[in-house]
Amino acid sequence: MEDPHPPPPHKPVLYHEIINALAPFSGGLYIDGTLGAGGHASGILHASTPDGKLLGLDLDPQALVIANQRLSPFKDRVFIRQGSYVDMASFVKEIGWFFVDGIILDLGVSSIQLDTKERGFSFLHDAPLDMRFGDQTNINAASLVNSLAESDLANIIWKYGEEKFSRKIARLICQNRPISTTFELANLVKKAYGNQHSQIHPATRTFQAIRIAVNQEMQAIETVIPQAIHLLKPGGKLAIISFHSLEDRIVKSIFRTESKDCICPAEQPICTCKHIKSIKEINRKPIEASSEEISNNPRARSAKLRIAEKLNLA
Ligand SMILES: C[S@@+](CC[C@H](N)C(=O)[O-])C[C@H]1O[C@@H](n2cnc3c(N)ncnc32)[C@H](O)[C@@H]1O
């Protein structure tokens, strides 16, 4: 018999830590910029009963169907839109809000996306090479690997995958184009590795790099953080979970800059930048998942949570 209450397909990472960080209250306004299956969003709405409201954004129409269903009990307290978090200010305006009390970004790919074979995110399933989070762009993994110059491809695989065989992999890709499936790409990476031992599947880093490039993930993070800070009310919190050292580096660097009054070079005796701090970092060291959470959800292993609080800029 089919389970009438199947487990949700994506376990939200650092769930309690996010709810503690945002401390949602009734009447509060919240944004989940990476709604996914709505796990964090549902917690925020529960904690802000009876009157907190949430705007949920995701690029992925498949995730939005699941989130819509899961969040339907909250009725008119939820606003769900398909779109990028880089456009969150426009969505906030569209629903008639001005400033909000909390924002969460849980970056990267969801288990639903990884496990849906046809999405082409996983080297474990043979499928067309796609890897797009949403359907609003035509550039997918196949078009990228089949059109980029070998040196650009090698740079992407090195920069976003920290893959030591990036040049060899890029060369093999270019020699074997066109490449249209996940298995074709994974087999080329395996060939580049030859007999070299790897603790993880050899294609892990290359697939991660191509996915980051397809979805322009780093550029999106750089764009959204200043916008999110601007949208917060004084005392409002921005909580960001990253899964990759490059993501965390961007979050850390912007949080550090925005929590300082002067960002002139240290050797400059007089400030000329006139930069004014807009946030306070709640935790200088990122919060990581407990060993208990990691054993229940291995995806939590690389999660890092940074939290910032908007200052009163009066
Ligand atoms: C790790 S999952 C979020 C899971 C969610 N917190 C939950 O509890 O189910 C990340 C989600 O962010 C979405 N995403 C990635 N980049 C995005 C962007 N620029 N704008 C909006 N959503 C994005 C992905 O499609 C994916 O559904």
The ligand as a MOL file (V3000), in Angstrom:
LIG
                    3D

  0  0  0     0  0            999 V3000
M  V30 BEGIN CTAB
M  V30 COUNTS 27 29 0 0 0
M  V30 BEGIN ATOM
M  V30 1 C 19.0250 23.6640 -1.4050 0
M  V30 2 S 17.5590 23.9520 -2.2860 0 CHG=1
M  V30 3 C 16.5010 24.7770 -1.1340 0
M  V30 4 C 15.7090 23.8350 -0.2810 0
M  V30 5 C 14.7270 24.5040 0.6340 0
M  V30 6 N 15.3560 25.3580 1.6180 0
M  V30 7 C 13.8300 23.4860 1.3450 0
M  V30 8 O 13.7260 23.5490 2.5740 0
M  V30 9 O 13.2480 22.6410 0.6590 0 CHG=-1
M  V30 10 C 18.0260 25.2710 -3.3160 0
M  V30 11 C 16.9330 25.7750 -4.2290 0
M  V30 12 O 17.3600 27.0510 -4.7050 0
M  V30 13 C 16.9000 27.1940 -6.0150 0
M  V30 14 N 17.7080 28.2390 -6.6430 0
M  V30 15 C 18.9940 28.1870 -7.0160 0
M  V30 16 N 19.3820 29.3650 -7.5380 0
M  V30 17 C 18.3100 30.1890 -7.4830 0
M  V30 18 C 18.0820 31.5440 -7.8380 0
M  V30 19 N 19.0230 32.2950 -8.3940 0
M  V30 20 N 16.8600 32.0620 -7.6050 0
M  V30 21 C 15.8750 31.3200 -7.0470 0
M  V30 22 N 16.0270 30.0350 -6.6930 0
M  V30 23 C 17.2380 29.4770 -6.9000 0
M  V30 24 C 17.0570 25.8170 -6.6240 0
M  V30 25 O 16.2200 25.6850 -7.7380 0
M  V30 26 C 16.6630 24.9100 -5.4460 0
M  V30 27 O 15.3070 24.5710 -5.5040 0
M  V30 END ATOM
M  V30 BEGIN BOND
M  V30 1 1 1 2
M  V30 2 1 2 3
M  V30 3 1 2 10
M  V30 4 1 3 4
M  V30 5 1 4 5
M  V30 6 1 5 6
M  V30 7 1 5 7
M  V30 8 2 7 8
M  V30 9 1 7 9
M  V30 10 1 10 11
M  V30 11 1 11 12
M  V30 12 1 11 26
M  V30 13 1 12 13
M  V30 14 1 13 14
M  V30 15 1 13 24
M  V30 16 1 14 15
M  V30 17 1 14 23
M  V30 18 2 15 16
M  V30 19 1 16 17
M  V30 20 1 17 18
M  V30 21 2 17 23
M  V30 22 1 18 19
M  V30 23 2 18 20
M  V30 24 1 20 21
M  V30 25 2 21 22
M  V30 26 1 22 23
M  V30 27 1 24 25
M  V30 28 1 24 26
M  V30 29 1 26 27
M  V30 END BOND
M  V30 END CTAB
M  END
